[in-house]
């Protein structure tokens, strides 16, 4: 029997509720394929600060490094808003990404046929949209130095440095081209090369890497135009490659094509075995304990774990198909329900998806 050790970092707010449902579905996969998943919990975010006075304790990072993969819920709570910036819950995300060298963030944005009416855009615009955004995750302005706030010319002066090494661009470009090769052989690299020196290096490097992938059609787009095109005509995109800050913004924008943050998963990968999987939504502390949040994003994140960390493509497909069947049968949590539809809770949604994995 195969065995995989998973670091289970539920985090804050509704994080435990959604990760509980992902665990439930993974156990169903284990039952179906004779796989044992060993889940070891640890604290991250605000709950870790309460115990350790840091949002990312060494014990948590050490567990993540020893595990075969990390499943994360979400971090953050308004009660921590007045903490110093260096110990706020969100710092844990930057810390664990850096600690595990998670340089590649994969964020799919798919629109389900049953949910096209949920998008703020016209149904004919979003129908059949299926985009994968590949975002560089450990460079750019979030990690660039120098940075800080100091007094300059008699007033406060804030600065962050947008910077990339050529090697950092090459490795994320290779990841994106490989993803595109497994999809429809189309890759759009997004930058701001008309203004930024770092983007000119980005574009030059991506073009150089593209020579190793002659079957993939490479195009380029400035980030401001890409933001507009995602709304105007999202189906023109298949795989989007971009840097950290542009990817942060564009992936959140793309998430609204589906109509709910509760539907979209993500994978953060390294060039070793380290990998972390999490929903793109926040911790929603105002909804904690109410059994109302949508667990689908976290369940699909677990599915991505099966694919990218364990090479269990059939098990991945089983979860994706179970989610599709669940939606087709009309099951809805509050965030994706329309007037007159019966609403089920977080746990109930997990149960239905689990049953559809076992009985497709």
C-alpha positions as CSV (number, residue, x, y, z in Angstrom):
1,X,0.0,0.0,0.0
2,X,1.3,3.4,-0.9
3,X,1.6,5.9,1.9
4,X,1.9,9.7,1.8
5,X,2.6,12.0,4.7
6,X,0.7,15.3,4.5
7,X,1.3,18.3,6.7
8,X,-2.2,19.6,7.5
9,X,-2.1,23.4,8.2
10,X,-5.7,24.4,8.7
11,X,-4.8,28.0,9.8
12,X,-7.3,30.5,10.9
13,X,-11.0,31.3,10.5
14,X,-12.8,28.7,8.3
15,X,-9.5,27.0,7.4
16,X,-10.2,23.9,9.5
17,X,-13.7,23.5,8.1
18,X,-12.6,23.4,4.5
19,X,-9.5,21.3,5.1
20,X,-11.7,18.8,7.0
21,X,-13.7,18.2,3.9
22,X,-10.6,17.9,1.7
23,X,-9.3,15.2,4.2
24,X,-12.6,13.4,3.9
25,X,-12.4,13.3,0.1
26,X,-8.7,12.2,0.2
27,X,-9.6,9.4,2.5
28,X,-12.3,8.3,0.0
29,X,-9.6,8.3,-2.7
30,X,-7.4,6.2,-0.4
31,X,-10.1,3.7,0.1
32,X,-10.7,3.5,-3.7
33,X,-7.0,3.1,-4.7
34,X,-5.6,1.4,-1.6
35,X,-3.5,4.5,-0.6
36,X,-2.8,5.6,3.0
37,X,-2.7,9.3,3.7
38,X,-1.2,10.2,7.0
39,X,-2.3,13.8,8.1
40,X,-0.2,15.6,10.7
41,X,-1.6,18.9,11.9
42,X,0.4,22.0,12.8
43,X,-0.3,25.7,13.5
44,X,0.2,28.5,11.0
45,X,-1.0,32.1,10.9
46,X,-2.8,33.8,13.8
47,X,-3.4,30.7,15.7
48,X,0.4,30.0,15.6
49,X,1.1,33.5,16.8
50,X,-1.2,32.9,19.8
51,X,0.9,30.0,20.9
52,X,4.4,30.7,19.6
53,X,4.4,34.5,19.1
54,X,5.2,34.0,15.4
55,X,2.9,33.1,12.5
56,X,5.3,30.5,11.2
57,X,7.0,28.5,14.0
58,X,10.0,26.4,13.3
59,X,8.1,23.3,14.2
60,X,5.6,24.0,11.4
61,X,8.2,24.6,8.8
62,X,10.2,21.5,9.8
63,X,7.0,19.4,9.5
64,X,6.4,20.8,6.0
65,X,9.9,19.9,5.0
66,X,9.5,16.4,6.2
67,X,6.2,15.8,4.6
68,X,5.4,14.6,1.1
69,X,3.1,17.7,0.6
70,X,1.4,20.5,2.5
71,X,-2.4,21.1,2.5
72,X,-3.2,24.6,3.8
73,X,-6.5,26.1,4.7
74,X,-6.2,29.9,5.1
75,X,-4.6,32.4,7.4
76,X,-5.7,35.7,8.9
77,X,-8.2,37.3,11.2
78,X,-9.2,40.8,11.9
79,X,-8.2,40.5,15.5
80,X,-4.5,40.4,14.4
81,X,-4.7,43.6,12.3
82,X,-2.9,45.7,14.9
83,X,0.1,43.4,15.2
84,X,3.4,44.6,13.9
85,X,3.8,43.7,10.2
86,X,6.5,41.2,10.8
87,X,4.3,38.9,12.9
88,X,0.9,39.3,11.2
89,X,-0.6,36.0,10.0
90,X,-0.1,36.8,6.3
91,X,3.7,36.8,6.9
92,X,3.5,33.0,7.3
93,X,2.6,32.6,3.7
94,X,5.6,34.5,2.4
95,X,7.7,32.6,5.0
96,X,6.6,29.1,4.0
97,X,6.9,29.9,0.3
98,X,10.4,31.1,0.8
99,X,11.3,28.3,3.3
100,X,10.2,25.6,0.9
101,X,11.4,27.4,-2.3
102,X,7.9,27.3,-3.7
103,X,8.6,29.4,-6.8
104,X,5.8,28.3,-9.1
105,X,2.2,29.0,-8.3
106,X,-0.4,27.3,-10.5
107,X,-3.9,28.8,-10.4
108,X,-6.6,27.3,-12.7
109,X,-9.7,29.4,-13.4
110,X,-12.4,27.2,-14.9
111,X,-16.0,28.1,-15.4
112,X,-18.5,25.3,-14.8
113,X,-21.4,25.1,-17.3
114,X,-23.9,24.9,-14.4
115,X,-22.5,28.2,-12.9
116,X,-22.0,30.5,-15.8
117,X,-24.8,32.7,-14.6
118,X,-22.9,33.4,-11.4
119,X,-20.2,35.4,-13.1
120,X,-20.6,39.2,-13.2
121,X,-19.8,38.9,-16.9
122,X,-22.2,37.8,-19.6
123,X,-22.7,34.1,-19.8
124,X,-21.5,34.0,-23.5
125,X,-18.3,35.8,-22.5
126,X,-17.3,33.3,-19.8
127,X,-18.8,30.0,-21.0
128,X,-16.1,27.3,-21.5
129,X,-13.3,29.5,-20.0
130,X,-10.5,27.3,-18.8
131,X,-7.3,29.2,-17.9
132,X,-4.2,28.2,-16.0
133,X,-2.2,31.1,-14.5
134,X,1.5,30.3,-13.7
135,X,2.7,32.9,-11.3
136,X,6.3,33.2,-10.1
137,X,6.1,33.2,-6.3
138,X,9.4,33.9,-4.6
139,X,10.8,37.0,-6.3
140,X,9.6,40.4,-7.5
141,X,8.6,43.3,-5.2
142,X,7.4,41.0,-2.3
143,X,10.9,39.7,-1.8
144,X,13.2,42.3,-3.5
145,X,15.7,44.3,-1.5
146,X,16.3,47.0,-0.6
147,X,12.9,47.8,0.9
148,X,11.6,49.8,3.8
149,X,10.3,53.2,5.0
150,X,12.8,55.9,5.9
151,X,13.1,59.6,6.1
152,X,14.2,61.2,2.8
153,X,14.2,64.9,2.0
154,X,12.4,65.6,5.3
155,X,9.5,63.2,4.7
156,X,8.7,59.5,4.9
157,X,9.8,57.6,1.8
158,X,8.6,54.0,1.1
159,X,10.3,51.7,-1.4
160,X,10.3,48.1,-2.6
161,X,12.5,46.7,-5.3
162,X,11.1,44.8,-8.3
163,X,13.9,42.4,-9.3
164,X,14.5,39.1,-10.9
165,X,17.6,37.0,-11.7
166,X,17.7,35.4,-15.1
167,X,17.7,32.0,-13.5
168,X,14.5,32.7,-11.6
169,X,12.8,33.7,-14.8
170,X,14.1,30.6,-16.6
171,X,12.8,28.1,-14.1
172,X,9.3,29.6,-13.9
173,X,9.2,29.8,-17.7
174,X,10.1,26.1,-18.0
175,X,7.3,25.3,-15.6
176,X,4.8,27.3,-17.7
177,X,5.9,25.8,-21.0
178,X,5.6,22.3,-19.6
179,X,2.1,23.1,-18.4
180,X,1.2,24.5,-21.8
181,X,2.6,21.4,-23.4
182,X,0.2,19.3,-21.4
183,X,-2.8,21.5,-22.4
184,X,-3.3,23.3,-25.7
185,X,0.2,24.4,-26.5
186,X,-0.6,28.1,-26.0
187,X,1.3,30.4,-23.7
188,X,0.9,34.1,-23.1
189,X,3.6,35.8,-21.1
190,X,2.5,38.9,-19.3
191,X,4.9,41.7,-18.4
192,X,5.4,45.5,-18.6
193,X,8.4,45.5,-21.0
194,X,7.5,48.9,-22.4
195,X,8.3,50.6,-19.1
196,X,10.2,48.3,-16.8
197,X,13.8,47.1,-17.2
198,X,13.0,44.0,-15.2
199,X,10.2,43.2,-17.6
200,X,12.5,43.5,-20.6
201,X,14.8,40.9,-19.0
202,X,11.7,38.8,-18.3
203,X,10.6,38.9,-22.0
204,X,14.1,38.3,-23.4
205,X,14.5,35.3,-21.1
206,X,11.1,33.8,-21.8
207,X,11.8,34.1,-25.6
208,X,15.1,32.3,-25.1
209,X,13.4,29.5,-23.1
210,X,10.7,29.1,-25.8
211,X,13.2,27.8,-28.2
212,X,13.2,24.6,-26.2
213,X,9.4,24.2,-26.7
214,X,8.8,24.7,-30.5
215,X,5.3,23.2,-30.3
216,X,4.1,25.8,-27.9
217,X,2.8,29.1,-29.4
218,X,4.2,32.0,-27.4
219,X,2.6,35.4,-27.3
220,X,3.3,38.5,-25.1
221,X,1.0,41.0,-23.5
222,X,1.4,44.0,-21.3
223,X,-0.2,43.6,-17.9
224,X,-2.6,46.4,-18.2
225,X,-3.9,45.0,-21.5
226,X,-4.0,41.5,-20.0
227,X,-6.2,42.8,-17.2
228,X,-8.6,44.2,-19.7
229,X,-8.6,41.2,-22.0
230,X,-9.4,38.8,-19.1
231,X,-12.7,40.6,-18.8
232,X,-13.3,41.3,-22.5
233,X,-12.5,37.9,-23.9
234,X,-11.1,35.4,-21.4
235,X,-11.4,32.4,-23.7
236,X,-8.4,33.7,-25.8
237,X,-6.2,32.6,-22.9
238,X,-5.0,29.1,-22.1
239,X,-1.8,29.4,-20.0
240,X,-0.7,32.7,-18.7
241,X,2.9,33.2,-17.4
242,X,3.7,36.2,-15.3
243,X,5.7,37.5,-12.3
244,X,4.7,37.6,-8.7
245,X,2.8,40.9,-8.3
246,X,1.2,40.8,-11.7
247,X,0.2,37.2,-11.1
248,X,-1.3,38.1,-7.7
249,X,-3.6,40.6,-9.2
250,X,-4.5,38.8,-12.4
251,X,-5.3,35.5,-10.8
252,X,-7.7,37.2,-8.3
253,X,-9.3,38.9,-11.3
254,X,-9.6,35.7,-13.2
255,X,-11.2,34.0,-10.1
256,X,-14.3,36.1,-10.6
257,X,-14.9,34.7,-14.0
258,X,-16.2,31.6,-12.1
259,X,-18.4,33.7,-9.9
260,X,-17.0,32.6,-6.5
261,X,-13.6,32.4,-4.8
262,X,-14.9,29.2,-3.2
263,X,-14.4,27.3,-6.4
264,X,-10.7,27.8,-7.2
265,X,-7.7,25.8,-6.0
266,X,-4.0,26.5,-6.3
267,X,-0.7,24.6,-6.2
268,X,2.7,26.0,-5.2
269,X,5.6,24.0,-6.4
270,X,9.4,23.9,-6.0
271,X,12.1,22.3,-8.0
272,X,12.4,19.5,-5.4
273,X,9.7,17.5,-3.6
274,X,8.3,20.4,-1.7
275,X,4.8,21.5,-2.6
276,X,1.8,23.3,-1.0
277,X,-1.8,23.2,-2.0
278,X,-4.4,25.7,-0.9
279,X,-7.7,27.4,-1.9
280,X,-7.2,30.9,-3.2
281,X,-9.8,32.4,-0.9
282,X,-9.2,33.9,2.6
283,X,-10.0,32.7,6.0
284,X,-13.5,34.3,6.3
285,X,-13.3,34.6,10.1
286,X,-16.9,36.1,10.2
287,X,-18.2,32.7,8.9
288,X,-16.2,30.5,11.2
289,X,-18.2,27.7,12.8
290,X,-21.4,28.3,10.7
291,X,-21.0,25.4,8.3
292,X,-21.6,27.7,5.3
293,X,-18.3,28.1,3.4
294,X,-17.7,26.4,0.2
295,X,-15.1,23.6,0.5
296,X,-14.8,22.9,-3.3
297,X,-11.6,25.1,-3.7
298,X,-9.8,23.2,-1.0
299,X,-11.1,19.8,-2.3
300,X,-9.8,20.7,-5.8
301,X,-6.5,21.8,-4.2
302,X,-6.2,18.3,-2.8
303,X,-6.9,16.9,-6.3
304,X,-4.0,19.0,-7.6
305,X,-1.8,17.5,-4.9
306,X,-2.6,14.0,-6.2
307,X,-1.6,15.1,-9.7
308,X,1.5,17.3,-9.2
309,X,3.0,15.7,-6.0
310,X,2.0,12.0,-6.3
311,X,1.4,11.5,-10.1
312,X,-2.0,10.0,-9.4
313,X,-3.7,11.4,-12.4
314,X,-6.7,9.0,-12.3
315,X,-7.4,9.9,-8.6
316,X,-7.1,13.6,-9.5
317,X,-9.6,13.1,-12.3
318,X,-12.0,11.3,-10.0
319,X,-12.2,14.2,-7.6
320,X,-12.6,16.7,-10.5
321,X,-15.4,14.6,-12.0
322,X,-17.0,14.2,-8.6
323,X,-17.1,18.0,-8.2
324,X,-18.6,18.4,-11.6
325,X,-21.2,15.7,-11.0
326,X,-22.1,17.3,-7.6
327,X,-22.7,20.7,-9.3
328,X,-24.6,19.0,-12.2
329,X,-26.9,17.4,-9.7
330,X,-27.7,20.8,-8.2
331,X,-26.0,20.8,-4.9
332,X,-25.0,24.3,-3.8
333,X,-23.4,26.1,-0.9
334,X,-24.6,29.6,-0.1
335,X,-22.0,31.4,-2.3
336,X,-23.0,29.6,-5.5
337,X,-26.8,29.2,-5.0
338,X,-29.4,31.0,-7.0
339,X,-32.9,32.0,-5.8
340,X,-35.0,29.0,-5.1
341,X,-32.2,26.6,-4.9
342,X,-31.7,24.3,-1.9
343,X,-28.6,25.3,0.1
344,X,-26.4,22.7,1.8
345,X,-23.6,23.3,4.3
346,X,-19.8,22.8,4.2
347,X,-19.8,19.3,5.6
348,X,-22.8,18.2,3.5
349,X,-21.0,19.4,0.3
350,X,-18.0,17.4,1.3
351,X,-20.1,14.3,1.9
352,X,-21.7,14.5,-1.5
353,X,-18.4,14.9,-3.3
354,X,-16.9,12.0,-1.3
355,X,-19.8,9.8,-2.2
356,X,-19.4,10.8,-5.9
357,X,-15.7,9.8,-5.8
358,X,-16.6,6.4,-4.5
359,X,-19.7,6.0,-6.7
360,X,-19.1,8.0,-9.9
